[in-house]
Amino acid sequence: MKGKMILSWLLLVLYIFSASSCSRQKEVRLVILATTDVHGAILPYDFIEKKNLNASLSQVSTYVKNVRRENENVILLDGGDNLQGQPEIYYFNFIDTVSPHLNARAMNFMRYDACTAGNHDIETGHPVYDRLVNKYTFPLLAANAVDQKTGEPYFRPFTIIERNGIKVAVFGLITPAVPTWLPPELYSGIEFRDMTVTAKQWMPVMKKEKPDLIVGLFHSGWDERDTINDGDNSLFENGSASVAWEVPGFDIIFCGHDHKTENRKFVTSAGDTLLILDGGSRSEKISRADIVLTMGGNGLKKIISLRML
């Protein structure tokens, strides 16, 4: 009898502990939205062609507001190439350099969380992008754009964004082919290094922050023929697939630069599956990742689905 009573008590304790563990589980639904290669299409009007636009940051802003009404855990990202394209951007780049820049006003108003520098942003020259870095209320990223004097990234390499207890590391890379298109005076003091080598360098640094998700935000296109880096980083324009293949740790990679669209799963050399999104250009598409994270019990579980809007 005594043995049966002890066993009954043990079973009761195990049941209570199990129920308590289940009750401590926490489910968080997170939405990550990304634009890329907007090229100055902020207003719903093309001042070059003199016609209305069906896609611009203005329309994106309305969509983002609606998503935020449904879910407070929204992260908004951009893949670069914002400072070239429409005349109103040119005006605030080079004519009126005193008033608040239109691009900074728009992206700050929309509450972007991070942006990666694009080659057309570098094309505007130091006075423009250096000024914008200080006007944005979010970090400008590019881990492989390195200050030649210090050996450190000229822009931020990554940022940590928190939503409802979830930590998301967002890591930025720019296409290293910038010197093949632009004269050195536009990026004086900056060296553009290999994307894959840089990602391998920074992945352990990001993991020390113990993020729940690691997101790549690359101003570089997606081409699976380029999964193997040939070592010539000056010509390796679209290296996103190489990073995805060779650098384990990413959950999602947002691509850009090539003005193409991708919405797919990709299996890495380590056998892991990550999600690839490439959002075209000029706000015609919005990349969206819906993530459900369950914490507690047996650890963290992630369910990620993709959309292209």
PyMOL commands that set and color helices and strands:
alter all, ss='L'
color gray80, all
select helices_A, chain A and resi 2-23+57-70+87-95+102-109+119-122+126-135+178-180+184-187+195-207+224-226+240-246
alter helices_A, ss='H'
color red, helices_A
select strands_A, chain A and resi 26-35+45-46+51-52+74-78+114-116+140-141+145-147+158-163+166-174+190-192+213-219+252-255+261-267+273-279+287-295+301-308
alter strands_A, ss='S'
color yellow, strands_A
deselect
rebuild
show_as cartoon
